[in-house]
Amino acid sequence: MQSLIGIDIGGTNTKIGLIQYGGENFRVAKQTSILTQAGDPADVYMKRIAEAVHRLIAEAGNPKVDGVGVGCPGLINPHKGFVGRSPNMGNIENYHLRENLSKAVGLPVEIQNDANAAVLGEWLFAPTSRSVNNLVMLTLGTGVGGGVVCDGKLLIGADNAAAELGHLKVCWDNGELCGCGKLGCVEAYAGAAGIARTARVLMAGGSKTLLDPANVDTKSIAIAAGEGDAIAREALRKTGFWLGRAISLLIETFNPEKVVLGGGASAAIDFLRPGIDEAIARHASFAVTRDRVRIERSAFPDDINVIGAAATYLNAHRGN
């Protein structure tokens, strides 16, 4: 089997995985994580990543590794291997990440925006997505990210900033405030804060609920929904409706074969689906494009970040 390293850079933790693949076989052989410590100078951070990569390879029995893929938040130039703007990661802004990490780790490196990396991971490695040439992924976490494979190619745009899907406007009439500063983005409804806000509004009605007003988050809402809690289930249905509005826009724009949901909230897909289906039935214009779309949870709900990072390297070298 062939081996790749996937590195997912986050503001708090940096996750590193050894991915092995070949033919129909695929596995995450080993994983580790280090604190990002975003206050470190960039070259110090690269050295710590390299040390963790070498330890991981040694612990896995020193397989031959073809290369390293990196998923990084922010405005990334994969052609130049350059990180431009990266919120919460000021130490690597305006930094030649590919070149410097490659020197530190002693392996070729490719980089990509983390949401783009996630859709590549799903597309290249998920068994049910390998034959899909038109795929959209929405990642539901603190915010909402996304990526698009269109006609068998990753959609990147002029600045590698295409598919900022979390900022699709799903409410134009007194919409909720998004972290980007604008109103009505789907992230304001389907990001973690938006889901919790919806639940709290419903809880204020006084109905009996398993939810603890002092500790309302996506995980507790999903657990309560699974236990039959009506408030939690309605909060997720409403969240699904806003997601469905966004998916309707994606159907009209990209004509996908498949829409994949990743991130923590995707665990509640069964409770999101009624709202998603309602919104798509109401807002998607054409039955032929609406009805062909499969909406599924990610095949790799826990590992998509490192798998996607590894896929970044594979995608850059496909056919080479």
Secondary structure, 3 states (H helix, E strand, C coil): CEEEEEEEECCCEEEEEEEEEECCEEEEEEEEEEECCCCCCHHHHHHHHHHHHHHHHHHCCCCCCCCEEEEECCCEECCCCEECCCCCCHHHCCECHHHHHHHHHCCCEEEEEHHHHHHHHHHHHCCCCCCCCCEEEEEECCCEEEEEEECCEECCCCCCCCCCHHHCECCCCCCCECCCCCECECHHHHCHHHHHHHHHHHHCCCCCCCCCCCCCCHHHHHHHHHCCCHHHHHHHHHHHHHHHHHHHHHHHHHCCCEEEEECHHHHHHHHHHHHHHHHHHHHCCCHHHHHCCEEEECCCCCCHHHHHHHHHHHHHCCCC
